[in-house]
Amino acid sequence: MDRFLFLTFDGLSRGAVYAAFALALVLIWRAGRIVNFAQGAMAVAAAYVAYSVTAVTGSYWLGFGAALLAGLLLGAIVDVAVMRLVDHRSPLNPVIVALGLVLLIQAVLGMVYGNEYLPARTPFSRSALAVGGTPVLSPYDLFVFATVGVVGAALVWIFTRTAIGLRMRAAAFAPEVSRLLGVNVGGMLTLGWALASGVGALAAMLIIPTELGLHPHAMDLVFVSAFTAAVLGGLDSPPGAVVGGLGVGLLLSYVSGYAGGDLIPLAVLALLLTVLLLRPGGLFAPVTARRV
């Protein structure tokens, strides 16, 4: 029972990060109907910025802030300098360009920083606190929960309570009508890319210290897990991304704890295949009436 509780809390902690990364994928999908396969590589690039800033200044928090800023800027640059130049008449074109970005970013990071794993610091201890003799959550886990919760609440507030959020939603779902009403559709799309990339950078900063360390491919499996979470919940559903992320985190924690860590990639792919076969729109996909 103690092992089950530990795995459950550990899975929820990792799932919170998957949920944040899945939210980043959902943001871009809702903004431009694009699955950004370069999201993981862009997040790693931001994490390397944090590594460089922390190495120079000795401050984790300056590096943390630099990573978020780098994520925001990188997302905006990718949209303006790359994705806007892509012919979107074929849905395959943005996918190919995104995969090319992955290879480019990872190659540049490997040339600049090398392909060795670099240490990634945490601001708080990762030693689990015991409740009734049972290890549950570490101070770092609590930091992860609090950070993801604040970011999630901020995104909900932006999209439901602010004028800029209303413009972003309008630009995503009715771009032609929005242009007629004076909305800068291109600017709203760029803002969506920036926010998504910033959230992805945050997820990288939270999860890389719990893995082997910083590496150009450090977010590859995380991206697959977060993409599975987004598909599980529904690419059009931010709440679904959160539920999917927590679900994937629990599944992988149980698989790792009871069957071995080597089966984690297989479990992720099996879950993704199952969802695509049984409910490709996701568990939270809106139900549409069938017309005859």
Long-range contacts (C-beta under 8 A, 24 or more apart in sequence): 2-133, 2-134, 2-135, 3-257, 5-134, 5-136, 6-128, 6-134, 6-135, 6-136, 6-257, 7-253, 7-254, 7-256, 7-257, 7-258, 8-250, 8-253, 9-136, 9-137, 9-141, 10-141, 10-253, 10-257, 11-246, 11-249, 11-250, 11-251, 11-252, 11-253, 11-254, 12-145, 12-246, 12-249, 12-250, 13-137, 13-141, 13-144, 13-145, 13-249, 14-207, 14-210, 14-249, 14-252, 14-253, 15-229, 15-245, 15-246, 15-247, 15-248, 15-249, 15-250, 15-253, 16-144, 16-145, 16-148, 16-149, 16-245, 16-246, 16-249, 17-144, 17-148, 17-203, 17-206, 17-207, 17-222, 17-245, 17-249, 18-203, 18-222, 18-225, 18-226, 18-229, 18-244, 18-245, 18-246, 18-248, 18-249, 19-148, 19-152, 19-229, 19-241, 19-242, 19-243, 19-244, 19-245, 19-246, 19-249, 20-148, 20-151, 20-152, 20-199, 20-202, 20-203, 20-206, 20-245, 21-199, 21-200, 21-203, 21-222, 21-223, 21-226, 21-229, 21-245, 22-226, 22-227, 22-229, 22-230, 22-233, 22-241, 22-242, 22-244, 22-245, 23-152, 23-155, 23-199, 23-238, 23-241, 23-242, 23-245, 24-196, 24-197, 24-199, 24-200, 24-203, 24-226, 25-196, 25-226, 25-227, 25-230, 25-235, 25-241, 26-230, 26-235, 26-236, 26-237, 26-238, 26-240, 26-241, 27-155, 27-192, 27-195, 27-196, 27-199, 28-192, 28-193, 28-196, 29-230, 29-235, 29-236, 30-169, 30-172, 30-192, 30-235, 30-236, 31-168, 31-171, 31-172, 31-188, 31-189, 31-192, 31-193, 31-196, 32-83, 32-172, 32-189, 32-192, 32-193, 33-91, 34-83, 34-94, 34-98, 35-95, 35-98, 35-227, 35-235, 36-98, 36-196, 37-95, 37-98, 37-99, 37-102, 37-223, 38-78, 38-98, 38-99, 38-101, 38-102, 38-105, 39-196, 39-197, 39-200, 39-223, 39-226, 40-102, 40-200, 40-219, 40-220, 40-222, 40-223, 41-101, 41-102, 41-105, 41-106, 41-216, 41-219, 42-71, 42-74, 42-75, 42-78, 42-101, 42-105, 42-197, 42-200, 42-201, 43-71, 43-197, 43-200, 43-201, 43-203, 43-204, 43-219, 44-105, 44-106, 44-109, 44-204, 44-208, 44-214, 44-215, 44-216, 44-217, 44-218, 44-219, 45-70, 45-74, 45-105, 45-109, 46-70, 46-71, 46-74, 46-197, 46-200, 46-201, 46-204, 46-205, 47-120, 47-201, 47-204, 47-205, 47-208, 47-214, 47-218, 48-109, 48-112, 48-113, 48-214, 50-205, 51-113, 51-118, 51-120, 51-214, 54-121, 60-121, 60-123, 61-123, 64-123, 64-205, 67-201, 67-202, 67-204, 67-205, 68-198, 68-201, 68-202, 68-205, 70-201, 71-197, 71-198, 71-199, 71-200, 71-201, 71-202, 72-194, 72-195, 72-197, 72-198, 72-201, 73-194, 74-197, 74-201, 75-193, 75-194, 75-195, 75-196, 75-197, 75-198, 75-200, 76-190, 76-191, 76-193, 76-194, 76-197, 78-193, 78-197, 79-189, 79-190, 79-193, 79-194, 80-190, 83-193, 84-186, 105-216, 106-216, 106-217, 107-216, 109-216, 110-216, 113-214, 113-216, 115-215, 115-216, 116-215, 117-212, 117-213, 117-214, 117-215, 118-213, 118-214, 118-215, 119-213, 119-214, 120-208, 120-209, 120-213, 120-214, 121-209, 122-209, 126-209, 126-210, 140-209, 140-210, 144-206, 147-202, 147-206, 148-206, 151-199, 151-202, 152-242, 155-195, 155-199, 155-238, 156-238, 159-238, 164-191, 168-192, 221-264, 221-265, 221-268, 224-265, 224-268, 224-269, 224-272, 225-252, 225-268, 227-272, 228-268, 228-271, 228-272, 228-275, 230-282, 231-272, 231-275, 231-276, 231-280, 231-282, 232-271, 232-275, 232-282, 232-283, 233-282, 233-283, 233-284, 234-281, 234-282, 234-283, 234-284, 234-285, 235-282, 236-282, 236-285, 236-286, 237-282, 237-284, 237-285, 239-284, 240-282, 240-283, 240-284, 240-285, 243-283, 243-284, 244-282, 244-283
